[in-house]
Amino acid sequence: MALFSYEFMIKALWAAVFIAGIAPMLGVFLVIRRQSLMADTLSHVSLAGVALGFFLNLNPSLTTLIVVVIAAVLMEYLRSLYRTYSEISIAILMAGGLALALVLMNLSPGNSATSIQSYLFGSIVTITTGQVITLGVLFVLTAILFALFKRPMYVLTFDEDVAHVDGLPVHLMSMLFNVLTGVAIAVMIPIAGALLISAIMVLPAAISMRIGKSFNIVILISIVVGLVGMLGGLVGSFYWNSPPAATITLVFIGLFLLVNLAKRIVISFQRKHRLKEN
């Protein structure tokens, strides 16, 4: 295939594989915990980190990582403070992050607004070798943590009261999960873009939950869907000359619609079959 003759596409394919492994493992927990908007919130807050980097003339990736980790910790604090109204933390941080980003963009010298725009949409085809290595390390770390803490996170995800009775450090685990999610988003932002990263994290989980009957199967299917969506979108963008992150997102949305349509057809067929038997 022609795309394998380009070095940047080989890097992009490796990046897509690593993201396809990272995003679903975190996304399933986000969806089940009803925190789908957390990825969107942290991605918006990351823009403040990017703007801070340009304002202080520092590496935007470093400042983004610091800001997102602080936001992830603050999100858990606000969630514990407003347990009945947990969405308040999302509204506060999203608004605060965007407001800070806009102010810093206005104060930053030069054409920082143009530079920040690249972080809004990302560019997987301009990924560097260092970014691929970072994604690979993050993938291995996420996989190890998932294998070690799958059961405690499973209990925490479905019932925090039961997790507390079992002696699990509920708030610490939740905070560390937020931090890991924040780190993953900060690393993937330059590649997938702040506006689309939440879709890449949430849609594979949403699709797999329509198919899988158990937690392990849902995780497995979400990773497979992540691979299909990431690689399919990347290859499609190469041949259609379309934005990679946007094409990947559209592929995921297409898979989501197809799975839901197929699910409805299967359910309708089963109902008709049961009616005939009765």
C-alpha positions in Angstrom: 0.0 0.0 0.0 1.2 3.5 -0.8 0.7 4.9 2.7 3.4 2.5 4.1 6.0 4.2 1.9 5.7 7.4 3.9 7.5 7.6 7.2 5.0 10.0 8.7 2.2 7.6 8.0 4.0 4.7 9.7 4.4 6.9 12.8 0.8 7.9 12.6 -0.3 4.3 12.4 1.7 3.4 15.5 0.2 6.4 17.3 -3.3 5.2 16.2 -2.7 1.7 17.6 -1.5 3.1 20.9 -4.4 5.5 21.2 -6.8 2.7 20.3 -5.6 0.8 23.3 -5.4 3.7 25.8 -8.7 5.5 25.0 -11.1 2.6 25.4 -9.6 1.2 28.6 -10.2 4.6 30.2 -13.4 5.4 28.3 -15.3 2.4 29.5 -14.9 3.5 33.1 -15.8 7.1 32.2 -19.0 6.0 30.5 -20.1 3.5 33.3 -19.3 6.2 36.0 -21.4 8.7 34.0 -18.4 10.9 33.6 -18.3 11.0 29.8 -18.1 14.8 29.9 -15.0 14.6 32.0 -12.9 13.9 29.0 -14.5 16.8 27.2 -13.9 19.1 30.2 -10.2 18.1 30.6 -9.7 18.6 26.9 -11.1 22.1 27.1 -9.0 22.8 30.2 -5.9 21.6 28.3 -6.3 24.7 26.1 -5.5 26.8 29.1 -2.3 24.8 29.5 -1.4 25.3 25.9 -2.1 29.1 26.2 0.0 29.2 29.4 2.9 27.6 27.6 2.9 30.3 24.9 2.4 33.0 27.5 5.4 31.9 29.6 7.4 30.9 26.5 7.6 27.3 27.7 6.9 23.9 26.1 3.1 23.8 25.7 3.0 20.1 26.2 4.6 20.4 29.6 2.3 23.2 30.8 -0.7 21.3 29.4 0.3 18.3 31.4 0.6 20.3 34.6 -2.6 22.2 34.1 -4.6 19.1 33.2 -3.3 17.1 36.3 -4.3 20.0 38.6 -7.7 20.2 36.9 -8.2 16.4 37.4 -7.4 16.7 41.1 -9.6 19.7 41.5 -12.5 17.9 39.6 -12.4 15.1 42.2 -12.4 17.6 45.0 -15.4 19.5 43.6 -17.2 16.2 42.9 -16.8 15.1 46.6 -17.9 18.6 47.7 -21.1 18.5 45.6 -21.8 14.8 45.6 -25.5 15.2 44.7 -24.7 17.7 41.9 -21.5 16.2 40.5 -22.0 17.9 37.2 -21.2 21.3 38.8 -17.4 20.4 38.8 -17.7 19.9 35.0 -19.4 23.2 34.4 -17.0 25.1 36.6 -13.8 23.7 35.2 -14.9 23.8 31.5 -15.9 27.5 31.8 -12.9 28.4 33.9 -10.5 26.6 31.5 -11.9 28.2 28.4 -11.9 31.6 30.1 -8.3 31.3 31.2 -7.3 30.1 27.7 -8.9 33.1 26.0 -7.3 35.6 28.5 -3.8 34.1 28.1 -4.2 34.0 24.3 -4.9 37.7 24.3 -1.9 38.4 26.6 0.5 36.2 24.7 2.9 37.8 22.2 3.0 36.9 18.5 0.5 34.6 16.7 -0.2 32.3 19.6 -3.9 32.1 18.6 -2.8 30.4 15.3 -0.5 28.0 17.2 -3.3 27.1 19.6 -5.6 26.4 16.7 -3.5 23.4 15.8 -4.2 22.0 19.3 -7.9 22.4 18.8 -8.0 19.9 15.9 -4.7 18.1 16.3 -2.6 16.5 13.5 -1.8 12.8 13.8 0.2 13.0 10.5 2.7 15.5 12.0 3.5 13.3 15.0 7.1 13.1 16.1 9.1 10.0 17.1 9.2 11.3 20.7 5.4 11.5 20.8 5.0 8.0 19.5 7.4 6.7 22.2 5.5 8.7 24.8 2.2 7.2 23.6 3.8 3.7 23.7 5.0 4.2 27.3 1.6 5.5 28.3 -0.1 2.5 26.7 2.1 0.1 28.6 1.5 2.0 31.8 -2.3 2.1 31.3 -2.4 -1.6 30.5 -0.4 -2.5 33.6 -2.5 -0.4 35.9 -5.7 -1.8 34.3 -4.5 -5.4 34.9 -3.6 -4.7 38.5 -6.6 -2.5 39.5 -9.4 -3.8 37.3 -11.3 -5.4 40.1 -11.1 -2.5 42.6 -12.0 0.0 39.8 -14.9 -2.3 38.8 -16.3 -2.2 42.4 -15.6 1.6 42.6 -17.3 2.2 39.3 -20.5 0.4 40.0 -21.0 1.3 43.7 -18.8 3.6 45.7 -20.5 2.8 49.0 -19.7 -0.9 48.5 -16.1 0.0 47.6 -15.9 2.1 50.8 -17.2 -0.8 52.9 -14.6 -3.1 51.3 -11.9 -0.8 52.6 -10.9 0.7 49.3 -9.5 4.3 49.3 -12.4 5.6 47.2 -11.4 9.2 46.9 -7.7 8.4 46.3 -8.6 5.8 43.6 -11.0 8.2 41.9 -8.5 11.0 42.0 -5.7 8.8 40.5 -8.1 7.7 37.8 -8.8 11.3 37.0 -5.1 12.1 36.9 -4.4 9.2 34.6 -7.2 10.3 32.3 -5.9 13.8 32.4 -2.3 12.7 31.5 -3.7 10.6 28.6 -5.7 13.5 27.3 -2.7 15.9 27.6 -0.5 13.4 25.6 -3.1 12.8 23.0 -4.3 16.5 22.5 -1.6 17.5 20.0 -2.5 14.4 17.9 -6.3 14.1 18.2 -7.2 17.7 19.1 -9.0 19.1 22.1 -12.3 19.3 20.2 -12.4 15.6 19.2 -10.5 13.7 21.9 -13.6 13.1 24.0 -15.3 11.4 21.1 -12.3 9.1 20.6 -12.4 8.1 24.3 -16.2 7.7 24.7 -17.5 6.4 21.4 -15.7 3.0 21.4 -17.0 2.4 24.9 -20.5 3.4 23.9 -20.4 1.1 20.9 -19.1 -1.9 22.9 -21.7 -1.5 25.6 -24.4 -2.1 23.0 -22.8 -5.4 22.0 -21.0 -6.9 25.1 -22.8 -8.8 27.8 -20.0 -8.7 30.4 -17.5 -6.2 31.6 -14.5 -8.1 30.2 -16.2 -8.5 26.8 -17.1 -4.8 26.7 -13.4 -3.9 27.3 -12.2 -6.3 24.6 -14.8 -5.1 22.1 -14.1 -1.4 22.8 -10.4 -2.0 22.1 -11.2 -3.7 18.8 -13.6 -0.9 17.9 -10.9 1.6 18.8 -8.5 -0.1 16.4 -11.0 -0.2 13.6 -12.1 3.4 14.1 -8.6 4.8 14.5 -6.9 2.8 11.6 -10.0 3.2 9.3 -10.2 6.9 9.9 -6.5 7.4 9.4 -6.4 5.4 6.1 -9.5 7.2 4.9 -8.0 10.6 5.6 -4.9 9.6 3.7 -6.8 8.7 0.5 -9.5 11.3 0.9 -7.1 14.1 1.9 -9.4 15.0 4.8 -8.4 16.0 8.4 -7.4 12.8 10.3 -9.0 13.5 13.7 -12.3 14.6 12.1 -12.3 11.5 9.8 -11.6 9.2 12.7 -14.5 10.7 14.7 -16.8 10.3 11.7 -15.8 6.7 11.4 -16.6 6.1 15.1 -20.0 7.9 14.7 -20.7 5.7 11.6 -19.9 2.6 13.6 -22.1 3.8 16.4 -25.1 4.3 14.1 -24.5 0.9 12.4 -24.3 -1.0 15.6 -27.4 0.6 17.0 -29.3 0.0 13.8 -28.2 -3.6 13.8 -29.2 -4.0 17.4 -32.7 -2.7 16.7 -33.1 -5.1 13.7 -32.0 -8.0 15.9 -34.3 -7.1 18.7 -37.2 -6.6 16.2 -36.5 -10.0 14.7 -36.4 -11.7 18.1 -39.7 -10.2 19.1 -41.4 -11.4 15.9 -39.8 -14.8 16.4 -41.2 -15.0 19.9 -44.7 -13.9 18.8 -44.7 -16.7 16.1 -43.8 -19.3 18.7 -46.6 -18.1 21.1 
